[in-house]
Amino acid sequence: MRTPSRILIVDDNPTNVKVLQTRLAAEGYEVLTAADGEEGLAAARQHTPDLILLDVMMPKLDGFEVCRRLRADAAFPFTPIIMVTAMADSKDVIAGLEAGGDEYLTNPVDPAGLHDTVETLAAEVKEWNASLERRVAAQVGELERVGRLRRFFSPQLAELIVNGGAEDPLKSHRREITVVFLDLRGFTAFAEVAEPEEVMGVLREYHQATGKLILEYEGTLEHFTGDGITILFNDPMPIPNPNERAVRMALAIRERVGRMAKDWVKRGYELSLGIGIAQGFATIGAIGFEGRWDYSAIGTVTNLAARLCGEVPGDQILIAQRVYAGVETLVEVEPQEVLTLKGFRRPVIAYRVRRLKTPRS
């Protein structure tokens, strides 16, 4: 059974109130009444009516002021208000609309006209509520999608994807990418002897420091497990000079974590950071199941970055030959190394990055 709409009549004339109350009750509406502006405000806030019939000329507070106060109240921004007056003066009509009224009727109110006006406003409110529900549902869905994407991408990129500025990156696709792999040296030994709270505290500091720089350089967080972190460049959106951006980020992270490591030493933690960087093609997209998806890159390039990281001691960056080819003019490196890496049949040429080259004057 449908709940009847609730209408509040605010009028200091008992005869007008009786006529309106009788007519509206006969139409099946629930009717409330108030004898002046102050009572009307109190009744509106107490009963939250679906529609308000508001007389203009009343003692204490006139209808214009009541309307203004209701419109200023967060609970009544869209409640329909019909202004009622004995004089259909154009100034009163304008004043009522400026105060926030939705419609204007003159006394004595024509019952048929009142019914049509109420039905029209009720239909408009119903449609507005339905439209609001649709917009809210769409916005909730959008927020959920943005939240899901922000797990992997920068906030700006997540917004771009949701707004249609980029294809859905969670679909499987193939692309050439630059992969950065980070790993804390000495973490396993540290975790075996330290208290769990100490381990979590170090990881929190480490993740906060690296996370800010990953976002700053617009990297994509592909994976992290404890002290191991994998970052992608050139995906999901192609970017210019992904090798350069990856190396610059790695140098910034090395410098930041290096400062943190000095503080860790003071606390008795022997920890340092190793970094490996590789370039190559991979298949990328969402893997997992409904309710638990991860963004992952599958290919030799991710394994190479991890193996390079495993070859260097703390505070070192080791880059593959293809990465070096893209940043040769920007960085100073140690002489090339020829490495035999697990899972790779052929020797791998790599370079240890010292620093960025100083620009010539």
C-alpha positions, 0 to 999 in steps of 0.5 A: 500500500502506497504511503500518502504524501504529507502536505503542510499548510501554513496559514493564519486564516482558519477558514483558508486552512479548513478549506484546503485541509478538507479538499486535500484530505479528500484526495488522500493526502496526509495534512498537517497545519500551522497557524503562523510562520514560526509554527510552520518552521517547527512543523516542517523540521519535525515532520519533513512534509513532501509539500508545503502550502505557505501563506505569504501574509502571516504574523511573526514571520511572513511566508517569504522569510519562512521560505528563505529559512527553509531553503537555507536548511540542508534538510529542505533544499528541494521540498516543493513550496507553493506560495499562497496569497490573497493578492496576485501582485507581480512584486509578490510573485517575484519576491516569492520565487526569489525566496525559493518558492516553486509555484504561486496560488491566490486565495481563494484557492481553486480546488481543481487548480490546487489538485493539478498543481500538487499533482504536477509538483509531486510528479516532478519531485518523483522524477527528480528523486528517480534521477537523483537515485540514478546519478547517485548509483552512477557516481557510486559505481564511478567511485568504486571504479576509481578506487579500484584503479587507484590501487595501481595507478596515479589518481590523475590517471585513474580519473582519466580512465574513468572519464573515458580518456583512456581504454580500460587498462584491466583488459589484457593487452601487450606492450613494451614497458620498463620495469623497476624492481626494488628489494630491501637487503637484509630484510629477511634476517631482520624480520626473523629477529625483530618484533612484528611491530618493528617490522611493520613500522619499517615497512610502513616507512619504506612503503610511504617513501617509495609510494610518494615517489612512484606517484610523483614519477607516474609509475604504475604499482604492479606488485608489492610483497613485503619489501619487494616492489615492482613498478611499471612505466609506459603502461597503462598509458604510453609515456615519452622516455619511460627509461629516463623516468624509471631511472630518475625515479630509481635514483630518487628512491635510492637517495630517499631510502639511503637517508632512512637506512642511516636512521635504521642503523641507529636503531640496529637495523642493517637494511639497504635497497637494491634496484634492478631495471629492465625493458621489454614486451609483456602481456599486462592486465587484471588477474585473479577472481571476482572480488580480488583482482591484481594488476600484473605484467607477465613476461621475461622483462619482469623476471630480468628486472628481479634478477638484476635487482638480486645481483646488486648489493644495497644502495646500487642500481643495475640496469639492462643494456636496452635501458642504458641505450635510452639513458646513456646521455643522462647517467654516469655508469660503471663499466658494463658487466656480463652476467649469468642469470638464473632463467636466462640461457644467454649472458646478460649485459648490464650497467651499474648507475652511479648518478645523473650526469652534470650538465655542461655549462 
